[in-house]
């Protein structure tokens, strides 16, 4: 077998192998029987990386994050505050007032009690840590049509009602004070805040508790319960939960719930009833993330490695040697361009070490904002997903050839129009590594990624890089 034929077979094999990789780019090579006309060459190059501070990210998530922790590895503090609205189903109704047993001396309905429960299915940290939050009543709902980032604070932006509810609550995630834990086999962990203090509405009317305000509003203004929009604009704009003390635990809130308890008349005596309103995907929920800026700055300045921390925190930026890769191969096809980011193991021994992010997104630095604001997904041409391999302790991007080609094309076309294009586009050859989560669906036995969002979980890892260059393996091909 002559060398050209051998190289042709090798190229075909590499195409087949790369085609099986989740990060495969469009190859752009036609395989013909005449492999003697196919020339294949390989080369290696080096990319440079650095840590970049990230103050905030798009806060699009189905979970809320509430708590304050300290990363054992880096010493950085992370605080999560949480805002939620509540959903009112169309057609919501209550029992006839004649059937209600919970009445005051004037015959008006009253709530026996009222509470907000923040249900969580997972958490980070010490479940016994003593934490303290403050619940704030919102003055008005946050607009649904705006894009919220994790540095947006409803309290600082004036969305909190000045004379509304401000309820402090001390808790631990193990929730030892909740009697239901002992008797309910289906008990779900939650943080419970009671709202049984007297409540004064915006019109100056005082009720024995917040639940009574809601119940009476139904009989006086049923139009407020027509749908979720009417409910939040006329009755409950939402609550903001801000951490006011404690350290060591972060709850991942899955379902916020407002519960109101009252009794109905029954021939055998009053029976208890509960009406509830959930936080759901149909209404707005946001998390405000506060990072330790001084600690983040110190990590960024460390050039012995690079960092990735979420939520927000730090990303790793990669400067790709685009000109070097293309030089002398302007008319060739980049079959594959493979790059691996090796993880540095955590040297701190602690049961509370943050886990490494499971998935990284690589995309052009200047596309970072628009990608998440527009809800894009990885297209494996200019954006790629790489998953963490515990066996290799690394993140592999099997073929970023499309990204390199796109960068080079943008530069070439830009210089034709403007000689100063490179100076005006300093990030033209830079890509960012971003921790993300994905959603997917199965169509005809194939899994299709339908959504990519910023990873809002607590993650942290160090990558080989900084002063150490990162290897890129490139395979070219061309037909003679």
C-alpha positions in Angstrom: 0.0 0.0 0.0 1.6 3.4 -1.0 1.8 6.2 1.5 -1.0 8.2 -0.1 -3.4 5.3 0.0 -2.5 4.6 3.7 -3.0 8.2 4.6 -6.3 8.2 2.7 -7.5 5.2 4.7 -6.4 6.9 7.9 -8.3 10.1 7.0 -11.4 8.0 6.3 -11.1 6.3 9.6 -10.7 9.6 11.4 -13.8 10.9 9.7 -15.8 7.9 10.8 -14.5 8.1 14.4 -15.2 11.9 14.7 -18.6 11.4 13.2 -19.5 9.4 16.2 -18.4 12.1 18.6 -21.1 14.4 20.1 -18.9 17.4 19.2 -18.5 16.6 15.5 -18.4 19.5 13.1 -19.5 19.2 9.5 -16.6 17.5 7.8 -17.0 18.8 4.3 -15.1 16.0 2.7 -16.5 13.8 0.0 -15.2 10.3 0.2 -14.5 8.8 -3.2 -13.1 5.6 -4.5 -10.1 7.4 -5.8 -8.4 7.8 -2.4 -5.0 8.2 -4.1 -6.1 11.8 -4.9 -6.7 12.6 -1.2 -3.8 14.2 0.6 -3.9 14.1 4.4 -1.6 15.9 6.9 -1.5 16.5 10.6 -0.1 19.1 12.8 -0.2 20.3 16.5 -0.6 23.8 17.8 -1.0 25.4 21.2 -3.8 27.5 22.6 -3.5 29.9 25.6 -6.1 30.2 28.4 -6.8 32.6 31.2 -9.4 33.0 33.9 -12.1 35.6 33.4 -14.3 37.0 36.2 -18.0 36.8 35.4 -20.2 39.1 37.6 -23.6 37.8 36.4 -25.3 35.4 34.1 -28.8 35.1 32.7 -30.9 33.8 35.6 -33.1 31.5 33.6 -33.7 28.4 35.7 -36.5 26.2 37.0 -34.8 26.2 40.4 -34.1 28.9 43.0 -31.0 29.0 45.2 -31.2 30.1 48.8 -28.3 30.1 51.2 -24.7 31.1 51.9 -21.7 28.9 51.6 -17.9 29.1 51.6 -16.0 27.1 48.9 -13.5 24.9 50.9 -11.0 25.0 48.0 -10.9 28.7 47.3 -12.3 30.3 50.4 -14.8 32.3 48.3 -18.2 33.1 49.7 -21.3 32.6 47.6 -24.8 33.9 48.6 -28.1 33.0 46.9 -31.3 35.1 47.4 -34.5 34.0 45.8 -37.7 35.8 44.3 -40.8 33.9 43.4 -44.3 34.8 42.1 -47.3 32.4 42.5 -49.5 30.9 40.0 -53.3 31.1 40.1 -55.2 28.6 37.9 -57.9 29.8 35.6 -61.2 28.9 37.1 -59.9 29.1 40.7 -62.7 28.9 43.2 -63.4 28.6 46.9 -66.3 27.1 48.8 -69.5 29.1 49.3 -69.2 31.5 52.2 -72.3 29.7 53.8 -70.2 26.5 54.1 -67.2 28.2 55.8 -66.8 27.7 59.6 -63.8 30.0 60.0 -65.6 33.3 60.5 -65.0 36.3 62.7 -67.7 38.0 64.9 -69.0 39.9 61.9 -69.4 36.7 59.9 -66.4 37.4 57.6 -64.1 34.6 56.6 -60.7 34.3 58.3 -57.7 32.1 57.8 -56.7 29.9 60.7 -53.1 30.2 59.5 -50.9 31.0 56.5 -47.4 30.0 55.5 -44.9 29.9 52.7 -43.1 26.6 52.1 -40.0 26.4 49.9 -39.6 22.8 49.0 -36.2 21.5 48.0 -35.1 18.1 46.7 -31.4 18.7 47.0 -29.0 21.0 48.8 -25.3 21.8 49.3 -23.5 21.9 52.6 -24.4 21.1 56.2 -28.1 20.3 56.8 -27.6 21.2 60.5 -26.2 24.7 59.8 -28.2 27.5 61.4 -29.4 29.9 58.7 -31.5 33.0 58.8 -33.5 34.7 56.0 -35.8 37.6 55.7 -39.0 37.4 53.6 -40.0 40.6 51.9 -43.4 41.3 50.3 -43.0 42.7 46.7 -44.5 46.1 45.9 -45.2 45.2 42.3 -44.4 42.2 40.0 -41.2 42.2 38.1 -42.0 42.5 34.3 -42.1 39.2 32.5 -40.7 40.6 29.2 -37.3 41.6 30.7 -34.1 39.5 30.8 -32.9 39.2 34.4 -29.3 38.5 35.4 -28.1 37.0 38.6 -26.9 40.4 39.9 -30.4 41.8 39.8 -31.7 42.5 43.3 -35.5 43.2 43.7 -34.7 44.9 47.0 -32.1 47.2 45.6 -34.2 48.0 42.5 -37.2 49.1 44.5 -39.6 46.2 43.9 -40.0 45.5 47.6 -43.0 47.1 49.4 -41.8 49.6 51.9 -44.5 48.9 54.6 -45.1 45.3 53.6 -44.3 42.0 55.2 -40.7 41.7 56.5 -40.6 38.4 58.3 -37.3 37.0 59.7 -37.0 33.3 60.0 -34.2 31.0 61.4 -34.0 27.5 60.1 -31.8 24.5 59.3 -32.3 22.3 56.3 -32.9 19.2 58.4 -35.9 21.2 59.7 -36.0 19.6 63.2 -38.8 21.9 64.3 -41.4 20.6 61.7 -43.7 18.2 63.3 -45.0 16.9 59.9 -41.6 15.2 59.4 -42.4 12.7 62.2 -45.9 11.7 60.9 -45.9 12.1 57.1 -44.2 9.3 55.2 -44.3 11.4 52.0 -42.7 14.4 53.7 -40.6 16.6 51.4 -37.9 18.8 52.9 -38.8 22.4 53.0 -38.2 25.8 54.6 -41.4 27.0 56.2 -42.1 30.6 57.0 -45.3 31.4 58.9 -47.3 34.5 58.0 -49.7 34.6 60.9 -48.9 38.1 62.1 -51.5 40.9 61.6 -51.3 42.2 58.0 -52.2 45.7 56.6 -52.9 45.9 52.9 -52.2 48.9 50.6 -55.5 50.5 51.4 -54.8 50.5 55.1 -57.1 47.6 56.0 -55.7 45.3 58.7 -56.4 41.6 58.8 -55.5 39.0 61.5 -53.0 37.4 59.0 -52.0 37.4 55.4 -54.1 34.4 54.6 -57.3 36.2 55.6 -56.4 39.0 53.2 -56.3 36.5 50.4 -59.5 34.7 51.3 -61.5 37.8 51.7 -60.2 39.2 48.4 -61.7 36.2 46.6 -65.2 37.0 47.8 -64.8 40.7 47.3 -62.8 40.7 44.1 -63.2 37.4 42.3 -61.7 39.0 39.1 -58.3 39.1 40.9 -58.3 35.3 40.6 -59.2 35.2 36.9 -55.7 34.1 35.9 -52.1 34.3 37.0 -51.6 37.7 35.4 -54.5 39.3 37.3 -53.5 37.5 40.5 -49.9 38.9 40.6 -50.9 42.4 39.4 -53.8 42.9 41.8 -53.1 40.7 44.8 -49.7 39.0 45.3 -46.8 40.4 43.3 -44.5 37.8 44.9 -42.0 37.4 47.8 -38.3 38.0 47.9 -36.2 35.8 50.3 -32.9 37.3 51.3 -30.2 35.7 53.4 -29.6 37.7 56.6 -27.4 35.3 58.6 -25.8 32.0 58.8 -23.2 30.1 56.7 -22.8 26.6 55.4 -25.9 25.6 53.4 -27.5 26.3 50.0 -31.0 24.9 49.3 -32.0 24.2 45.6 -35.6 25.3 45.7 -37.8 23.3 43.4 -41.4 24.3 44.4 -42.4 27.5 46.4 -45.9 27.1 47.8 -48.3 29.6 49.6 -50.7 27.6 51.8 -53.8 29.1 53.5 -55.7 27.0 56.1 -59.4 27.4 57.0 -62.4 25.2 58.1 -65.7 24.2 56.6 -68.9 23.4 58.3 -69.6 19.7 58.6 -72.4 17.8 60.5 -69.8 16.1 62.6 -67.9 19.3 63.3 -65.7 21.7 61.3 -63.2 20.1 58.9 -59.9 21.6 57.9 -59.2 22.7 54.3 -56.2 24.2 52.6 -56.0 26.3 49.5 -52.6 26.8 47.9 -50.7 28.6 45.2 -47.5 27.3 43.7 -44.5 28.8 42.0 -44.3 27.2 38.6 -42.5 27.5 35.3 -45.4 29.6 34.0 -44.5 32.5 36.3 -41.3 34.3 37.1 -38.7 33.1 39.5 -35.2 34.6 39.8 -32.0 34.0 41.9 -29.7 36.8 43.0 -26.1 35.6 43.3 -23.5 37.5 45.3 -19.9 36.3 44.9 -16.9 37.3 47.0 -15.3 39.7 44.5 -12.0 39.9 46.4 -11.6 36.1 46.4 -12.6 35.9 42.8 -10.0 38.6 41.8 -7.3 36.6 43.6 -8.2 33.4 41.7 -8.3 35.2 38.4 -4.8 36.5 38.9 -3.4 33.0 39.5 -1.7 32.0 36.2 -0.7 28.5 37.3 -4.1 27.3 36.1 -7.5 28.5 35.1 -10.8 28.3 37.0 -14.4 27.7 36.3 -17.0 28.5 39.0 -20.7 28.7 38.9 -23.2 30.2 39.3 -21.5 33.2 37.6 -18.0 33.6 39.2 -15.3 32.6 36.7 -15.0 31.3 33.2 -12.0 30.1 31.2 -11.2 32.0 28.0 -9.3 30.3 25.2 -7.2 32.1 22.6 -7.1 29.8 19.6 -4.1 30.0 17.2 -6.3 30.5 14.2 -3.8 32.1 11.9 -1.2 29.5 12.7 -3.6 26.6 12.0 -4.8 28.0 8.7 -1.4 29.3 7.4 -0.3 27.2 4.5 -3.6 25.3 4.5 -5.8 28.0 3.1 -7.2 25.7 0.4 -7.4 22.6 2.7 -10.2 21.2 4.7 -9.9 21.0 8.5 -11.2 17.5 9.1 -10.7 17.6 12.8 -9.4 20.0 15.4 -9.3 18.3 18.8 -8.7 20.0 22.1 -8.7 18.6 25.6 -8.9 20.5 28.9 -7.5 18.5 31.8 -8.9 19.0 35.2 -6.6 19.5 38.3 -7.8 17.5 41.2 -8.9 19.3 44.3 -6.2 19.3 46.9 -8.5 20.3 49.8 -9.9 17.3 51.7 -13.4 18.2 52.7 -16.8 16.5 52.4 -18.1 19.8 51.2 -15.9 20.3 48.2 -17.8 21.7 45.3 -18.2 19.2 42.4 -16.8 19.9 38.9 -19.4 21.1 36.3 -20.7 18.2 34.3 -20.9 20.0 30.9 -19.0 22.9 29.4 -20.1 25.0 26.4 -17.4 26.4 24.1 -18.5 29.4 22.0 -17.1 32.7 20.7 -16.4 35.2 23.4 -18.4 37.9 21.7 -21.4 35.6 21.3 -21.7 34.9 25.0 -24.5 37.3 25.8 -26.7 36.8 22.8 -26.4 33.0 23.0 -28.1 32.8 26.4 -30.4 35.8 26.0 -31.8 34.3 22.8 -32.0 30.8 24.1 -29.8 29.2 21.5 -28.5 25.7 21.5 -25.1 24.3 20.5 -24.8 24.0 16.7 -21.4 22.3 16.6 -20.3 24.8 14.1 -19.6 27.8 16.3 -20.7 26.4 19.6 -19.9 23.0 21.1 -20.7 20.9 24.2 -18.0 19.0 26.1 -18.9 16.6 29.0 -16.7 15.8 31.9 -15.1 12.4 31.8 -14.2 11.1 35.3 -12.0 8.3 33.9 -9.9 10.8 31.9 -10.5 13.7 34.4 -11.0 16.1 31.5 -13.3 17.8 29.1 -12.8 16.9 25.4 -14.0 18.8 22.4 -13.5 16.4 19.5 -13.8 18.7 16.6 -13.8 22.5 16.8 -12.7 22.8 13.2 -15.9 24.7 12.3 -15.2 27.3 15.0 -11.6 27.9 13.7 -12.9 28.1 10.1 -15.6 30.6 11.1 -13.1 32.8 13.0 -10.7 32.9 10.1 -13.4 33.6 7.6 -14.8 36.5 9.7 -11.3 38.0 10.0 -10.6 37.6 6.3 -13.9 39.2 5.2 -13.6 41.9 7.9 -10.1 43.0 6.7 -11.4 43.3 3.1 -13.8 46.0 4.3 -11.8 47.6 7.1 -8.0 47.4 7.6 -8.6 48.2 11.3 -10.9 45.2 11.7 -8.7 43.2 14.0 -8.1 46.2 16.3 -11.9 46.7 16.5 -12.5 43.0 17.2 -9.9 42.0 19.7 -11.8 38.8 20.6 -12.0 37.5 17.1 -10.0 34.4 17.9 -11.2 33.9 21.5 -13.7 31.4 22.9 -15.2 30.9 26.3 -15.7 27.8 28.4 -19.0 28.1 30.2 -20.6 25.6 32.7 -24.1 24.8 31.4 -27.0 22.5 31.8 -29.0 21.0 28.9 -32.5 19.8 28.2 -33.2 17.2 25.6 -35.9 15.2 23.9 -36.0 11.9 22.1 -37.1 11.8 18.5 -37.0 8.5 16.6 -34.7 7.0 19.2 -32.3 9.9 18.8 -31.6 12.4 21.6 -31.8 16.0 20.5 -30.6 18.9 22.7 -33.5 21.4 23.0 -32.1 23.9 25.5 -28.8 25.1 26.9 -28.8 27.3 30.1 -26.2 28.7 32.5 -25.4 26.1 35.2 -26.9 27.7 38.4 -25.6 24.9 40.7 -22.6 25.4 42.9 -19.6 24.0 40.9 -15.9 24.7 40.8 -12.9 23.3 39.1 -9.3 24.1 38.1 -8.0 23.4 34.6 -4.5 22.9 33.3 -3.7 26.2 31.5 -2.7 29.7 32.3 1.1 29.6 31.9 0.8 26.1 30.5 -0.3 26.0 26.8 -3.1 23.7 25.7 -2.5 21.3 22.8 -4.7 21.2 19.7 -4.4 18.3 17.2 -5.4 19.2 13.7 -6.0 16.9 10.6 -6.2 18.5 7.2 -7.1 17.0 3.9 -7.3 18.2 0.3 -7.8 16.7 -3.2 -5.2 17.0 -5.9 
